[in-house]
Amino acid sequence: MTERPYAERLIEAAIFASREPVKLRSLANLAPEDTDIEATIAALRARYDGSGVELVDVGGGFMFRTAPDLAMALRKIIEVPRRLPRVVMETLAIIAYHQPVTRNEIEQVRGASLGQATLDALLQADLVTPCGHKETPGRPTLWATTAHFLAAFSLRSLQDLPKREDLLLDAATAPPPSEGEGAENRDLEEEQNIGTDAEVKPLTADP
C-alpha cells in the first residue's frame, strides 16, 4: 500500500477531530510550509467521494459529514433529538434574514412577544449570539446568527440562505401568523416545552 502524504493525513485528522468547520487558514498554519492546501483538500474530497462520509465546505470551513443517502438508515441506531419548536424556528428565521436585529424588532415581525426561553434555547444551541447594541435609546442588544448556524444548516455563508419565497413558512403557502392573546398563549405553551436537546430543521421547502 502506498503511504499517504503526511500533510494529507494531518489535515484529515484535524478536520475529523473538530466539532466545527475548520477554516482554510487554520489548516494552512497547521500543515508544513510547502503544502499545497487546496490540492490537499481536493485529494481528500476525491478519497472520500462515494464513501460513507464526505468532506463538505460549510460555515467558512471544512468538516466531515455522513453521506446524505445514509441518513435514514442511520436513524435505526442513532437517536434523533427532537426538533426545535415552531416559535424557536420562527425566531431563528427572523434573526437570520434581518440580522443584526433587536428583540423588539423580532417581536414586531412575529406579531407576538418573545419569551426569554426562546432566546435561551437558541443561545444554548449556539445558533445566535449578541453582536453589539443598537445606537437608539436604551441601546438594545443586537442579535445575529453564529458560525455554528451556518454549519448546522450546511451553508457556506449567509449569502447561501434560501430565498424567502422558497421557505416552508412562506406566506403564499402557509396560514397567516396568529396574533393576539391566542398566539401568546400558544407560544407560552411551546416555550414551556423547550429543551436543550432540540434539533434544527433546515430553512428550506423540504419537509
JODAWO-V791359 format. One record per helix or strand. SS is the DSSP state (@ for helix, = for strand). FROM is the first residue (numbers start at 1). TO is the last residue. Records with the same first field share a line. If there is no record, write none. Layout:
SS=FROM-TO + FROM-TO
//
This chain:
@=6-17 + 24-30 + 37-48 + 68-74 + 86-98 + 103-110 + 116-124 + 147-152 + 158-160 + 164-166 + 181-192
==22-22 + 53-58 + 61-66 + 83-83 + 101-102 + 128-133 + 141-145 + 199-199
//
